């Protein structure tokens, strides 16, 4: 046939694409001799809206009297097209390219439309493959796009709402007794304005710390909070809360050296109570140690800072995020100061309740350091102690009031549940809400692993070797980046990964785990290599070893949502578009 002597279009017009800079894309056709492209038929688009092309630079064409289209501007190879984007790419983007070319010998190829995948942070690009539409943007991707757009009111509003939603997650619960304890310990309590100002001091100290730590993380590549999650710091902080709890129970009074007390007396008088400094210090420590939780909004801001170097906007977004997180705390602290009794027997009971709350925070911190079954035993012992405190073992008379009976009932419930926790811990269980699961399901994965077959990698070299083996075997990969001190990691391991629908999706994938609990140099190198600021992060690779970055999971997902995302990332058979 006439076309049999002509090469396929891919060989006649070999195309390569690279991300030359965060806002610049370079496409190059190394066309064969005797072949040309029509200049006005070259077009580019980012159909998913990751960015907008604001400038296209093409070489000057040669005027040719084309037998098909008449006088046309044509380009002979090599042909370079440079695209300038309106903002840096912060995630994978799909680039659509249209072109048409001909051979001088008399053949004109049909118009071509191809798609290439651009990956932020790397120069390389690859022809895109997919069978299904790209996944809907998750919260982190939407916030990254919003940051890149530069609309300040929208950015601040979105991050404030994201912070408000984060305020009702497990990460923030320990901050409630901390702030309430500060209010309860204030000797000028009773003034609504003073309680509001104390709460505001705590919240703003937390917010400023989040912003500064976030800017530093964007500069260094690893969140400061991650470096503080070591046994010495967490153990010391847990010990501090144990001491505060004992003081609330009246075991002893925390006394500073006389010289320090004298020095602080003036400050106390000037501040009309001297607790503002304490509120600020606890706010800083809470942000760095207690609230070291990753999430889509935090990762979006950190990724934006590291990619663009815009520390002001990224820091402002994190400051707004932290204020959203702190709004419920502000309301709780103000209400606590307004309605707590000032003195008398009730106040003593309130102090004891805060003592219990401080013990809960201490155990919550220690849970990050201990094996799951030991942490469960600690929770069981604490619940038994609270049950005794509530009078679970005390006798009540027939004429006992309803409040006393209610206390007794709550104490008995905690006594039963605490006993179940201890029993479950003895059987190797680590699930607070299903303490007896270890007696009924021997296949439930243990702490720190996706399943019993998950393989741990400890260095970048081990990771690359494992990915190479999977690529050679044509197996997809799921990589779980986790840590013992990561609250969302524990939720994923105890709730999401063991779910039957998730296990079904993962059955043929190679499962890898990176544990950064110790934050060693190797751990930090792995985090940098994977472009991860804080765990958890779940990363998927296809059978060719290419990361499906658009499917990354940051934070916690329920089993159904995780299974759907993993199914798209791992099980879709990729076909050229």
HELIX and SHEET records of a PDB file:
HELIX    1   1 UNK A    2  UNK A    5  5                                   4    
HELIX    2   2 UNK A    9  UNK A   12  1                                   4    
HELIX    3   3 UNK A   39  UNK A   41  5                                   3    
HELIX    4   4 UNK A  139  UNK A  149  1                                  11    
HELIX    5   5 UNK A  152  UNK A  166  1                                  15    
HELIX    6   6 UNK A  170  UNK A  184  1                                  15    
HELIX    7   7 UNK A  192  UNK A  220  1                                  29    
HELIX    8   8 UNK A  224  UNK A  227  1                                   4    
HELIX    9   9 UNK A  231  UNK A  248  1                                  18    
HELIX   10  10 UNK A  258  UNK A  271  1                                  14    
HELIX   11  11 UNK A  275  UNK A  285  1                                  11    
HELIX   12  12 UNK A  286  UNK A  290  3                                   5    
HELIX   13  13 UNK A  296  UNK A  308  1                                  13    
HELIX   14  14 UNK A  311  UNK A  339  1                                  29    
HELIX   15  15 UNK A  345  UNK A  366  1                                  22    
HELIX   16  16 UNK A  372  UNK A  389  1                                  18    
HELIX   17  17 UNK A  402  UNK A  426  1                                  25    
HELIX   18  18 UNK A  437  UNK A  440  1                                   4    
HELIX   19  19 UNK A  460  UNK A  472  1                                  13    
HELIX   20  20 UNK A  487  UNK A  491  1                                   5    
HELIX   21  21 UNK A  492  UNK A  496  3                                   5    
HELIX   22  22 UNK A  500  UNK A  505  1                                   6    
HELIX   23  23 UNK A  521  UNK A  530  1                                  10    
HELIX   24  24 UNK A  549  UNK A  551  5                                   3    
HELIX   25  25 UNK A  559  UNK A  571  1                                  13    
SHEET    1   A 4 UNK A  13  UNK A  21  0                                        
SHEET    2   A 4 UNK A  24  UNK A  31 -1                                        
SHEET    3   A 4 UNK A  79  UNK A  85 -1                                        
SHEET    4   A 4 UNK A  53  UNK A  58 -1                                        
SHEET    1   B 5 UNK A  62  UNK A  66  0                                        
SHEET    2   B 5 UNK A  70  UNK A  76 -1                                        
SHEET    3   B 5 UNK A  35  UNK A  38 -1                                        
SHEET    4   B 5 UNK A 101  UNK A 103 -1                                        
SHEET    5   B 5 UNK A 107  UNK A 108 -1                                        
SHEET    1   C 4 UNK A  43  UNK A  45  0                                        
SHEET    2   C 4 UNK A  93  UNK A  99 -1                                        
SHEET    3   C 4 UNK A 112  UNK A 118 -1                                        
SHEET    4   C 4 UNK A 125  UNK A 127 -1                                        
SHEET    1   D 5 UNK A 455  UNK A 456  0                                        
SHEET    2   D 5 UNK A 510  UNK A 515  1                                        
SHEET    3   D 5 UNK A 477  UNK A 482  1                                        
SHEET    4   D 5 UNK A 537  UNK A 541 -1                                        
SHEET    5   D 5 UNK A 553  UNK A 554 -1                                        
END                                                                             
